[in-house]
Amino acid sequence: MATLSKFELARIIGARSLQLSYGAPPLLEVQPGESSIDVAKHELDTGVIPLVVMR
């Protein structure tokens, strides 16, 4: 797997965070008070994020 650039990381986290804030179901257990950005980062770190980078 190729390493993502900081711009790709920001785009993926931002897109997933927006989906979560509009009501998409989180793919991991969410702790009370956790922001959509934190959830998106955690999903990306664990590899369950449903987004793909096409270069």
Contact map, one row per residue, 1 for C-alpha under 8 A:
1110000000000000000000000000000000000000000000000000000
1111000000000000000000000000000000000000000000000000000
1111100000000000000000000000000000000000000000000000000
0111111110000000000000000000000000000000000000000000000
0011111110000000000000000000000000000000000000000000000
0001111111000000000000000000000000000000000000000000000
0001111111100000000000000000000000000000000000000000000
0001111111110000000000000000000000000000000000000000100
0001111111111000000000000000000000000000000000000000000
0000011111111100000000000000000000000000000000000000000
0000001111111110000000000000000000000000000000000000000
0000000111111111000000000000000000000000000000000010000
0000000011111111100000000000000000001001100100000000000
0000000001111111110000000000000000001001000000000000000
0000000000111111111000000000000000000000000000000000000
0000000000011111111100000000000000001001000000001010000
0000000000001111111110000000000000011011000000000000000
0000000000000111111111000000000000010000000000000000000
0000000000000011111111110000000000000000000000000000000
0000000000000001111111111100000000010001000000000000000
0000000000000000111111110000000000010000000000000000000
0000000000000000011111110000000000000000000000000000000
0000000000000000001111111000000000000000000000000000000
0000000000000000001111111100000000000000000000000000000
0000000000000000000100111110000000000000000000000000000
0000000000000000000100011111110000000010000000000000000
0000000000000000000000001111100000000000001000011000000
0000000000000000000000000111110000000010001000000000000
0000000000000000000000000111111000000000000000000000000
0000000000000000000000000101111101000010000000000000000
0000000000000000000000000000111111000000000000000000000
0000000000000000000000000000011111000000000000000000000
0000000000000000000000000000001111100000000000000000000
0000000000000000000000000000011111110110000000000000000
0000000000000000000000000000000011111110000000000000000
0000000000000000110110000000000001111111000000000000000
0000000000001101100000000000000000111111100000000000000
0000000000000000000000000000000001111111110000000000000
0000000000000000100000000101010001111111111000000000000
0000000000001101100100000000000000011111111100001000000
0000000000001000000000000000000000001111111110000000000
0000000000000000000000000000000000000111111111000000000
0000000000000000000000000011000000000011111111111000000
0000000000001000000000000000000000000001111111111000000
0000000000000000000000000000000000000000111111100000000
0000000000000000000000000000000000000000011111111000000
0000000000000000000000000000000000000000001111111000000
0000000000000000000000000010000000000000001101111100000
0000000000000001000000000010000000000001001101111110000
0000000000000000000000000000000000000000000000011111000
0000000000010001000000000000000000000000000000001111100
0000000000000000000000000000000000000000000000000111110
0000000100000000000000000000000000000000000000000011111
0000000000000000000000000000000000000000000000000001111
0000000000000000000000000000000000000000000000000000111
